[in-house]
């Protein structure tokens, strides 16, 4: 396996192209490095933990509330 140098913006990522950092607006596009579907969360290579309900926990400890759209049954009413 080829080892790539770490990106200064995202030191955990060895992917090419480098995944977005935890501070980037597209941080959810980073690759999953650990997945725990039975617990409802995944760890991305940028250190972000994403939850099944679309909430996020950033590496600095701050959280982002779930950001799903309205339920489909609510749209049908």
SVG drawing of the C-alpha trace seen along z (x, -y; Angstrom):
<svg xmlns="http://www.w3.org/2000/svg" viewBox="-53 -26 58 29">
<polyline fill="none" stroke="black" stroke-width="0.4" points="0.0,0.0 1.3,-3.4 1.8,-5.8 0.9,-9.4 2.2,-12.3 -0.3,-13.8 -2.0,-17.0 -1.3,-20.0 -5.0,-20.8 -6.1,-17.3 -3.3,-15.3 -5.3,-12.1 -6.0,-11.8 -3.8,-9.8 -6.2,-9.7 -5.6,-11.2 -7.1,-13.6 -7.0,-14.7 -10.4,-14.7 -11.9,-18.0 -10.8,-19.1 -13.2,-19.2 -13.5,-23.0 -14.6,-22.8 -18.2,-23.2 -18.0,-19.8 -16.5,-18.0 -19.0,-15.1 -17.4,-14.2 -14.4,-12.7 -14.0,-9.0 -15.2,-6.7 -12.4,-5.0 -14.6,-3.4 -18.3,-2.5 -20.5,-1.4 -24.0,-1.0 -25.3,0.8 -24.5,-2.3 -25.5,-4.8 -22.2,-6.6 -19.1,-6.7 -15.7,-8.2 -14.4,-10.2 -10.7,-10.5 -10.9,-14.2 -11.8,-13.4 -15.5,-14.2 -18.0,-11.8 -21.2,-11.6 -24.4,-10.2 -27.2,-8.4 -29.6,-11.3 -27.2,-13.6 -25.8,-15.3 -22.0,-15.7 -19.4,-15.9 -16.3,-17.9 -12.7,-17.1 -12.7,-20.3 -15.7,-19.0 -18.3,-21.2 -21.5,-19.7 -23.7,-20.3 -27.4,-19.6 -29.1,-17.1 -30.0,-18.7 -32.4,-16.4 -35.3,-17.7 -39.0,-17.3 -40.3,-13.7 -41.8,-12.4 -45.2,-11.8 -45.3,-15.4 -44.8,-16.5 -47.7,-14.4 -50.2,-16.1"/>
</svg>
